[in-house]
Amino acid sequence: MKLRYFILFVAILLVHSSICWAQGRPRPEDATAAVLRVFKTHDIVMLGEIHDNKQLYEWLGSLVATPESP
């Protein structure tokens, strides 16, 4: 029984580590350009909200005002 749990643990560990390696190094990029790129490939794009976050509201306003915005 202990061997079965050990094998399961190793399998989960291998799957998790392969997922982490596959993601690579994140690169900072312009948020507006990234969102506009996603609009080209997806019918629905959802954005989260941080309540009362002035910086987020200003960015959303600039996103909507961008001429390329759908």
N, C-alpha and C positions, 0 to 999 in steps of 0.2 A: 504494500500500500504506500509506503514512504517513497519507493522508487517511482511510482506513478505520479505523485505530487512533485517530485524533483524534476521529472521529465516535462511535466506541464509548466513548471516554473521556468525552466530553461527555454522552452518553446515561446512562452510569453515574452521573456527577456529578449530573445532573438528578433521576434517580430517588432517589438517596441524599438530596439536599437536600429533596425533597418529603416524604420519610418523616420527616426530622428536624423539619420545620415542622409536620407533622400531629400530632406528639406534644404540642405545646403546653408550657406551663409546669407542671412537677410541683408538686403541692400536698401538704404533709405532712398526714397523717390518722391517726386512731387505728388501729393495726394490728389489734386485736381486731375492731373493727367492720368493717374491710375484709375480713378473712378470713371472718367470719360472712356477709357479703354475698355472697362468692364461693361459699360452700357452698349458697346458695339457687339458684344458676344452673348449678352444675356437679356432676356425680355424683362425680367424683374430684378431690380437692384435695391437692396434694403440697407439702410444706414442706421446704426445705433445712435443713441442720444445720451449725452451727459447733461442732466438738468442744470440750468443756470450757468452754463459754461459759455462765457462771452466769446472766447476764441473759436469755439466750435460753431456758434451761431454766425459769426462773421465769415468763417470759411464756407459754411453752407450758403450764405447769401452770395458770396463770390462765385461759388459753383453754379448756382442757378443763373447768375448774370453772365456767365461765360457764353460767348456766342456758339461754341460747339456743343453746349449742353442740350440734350434732347427735350 
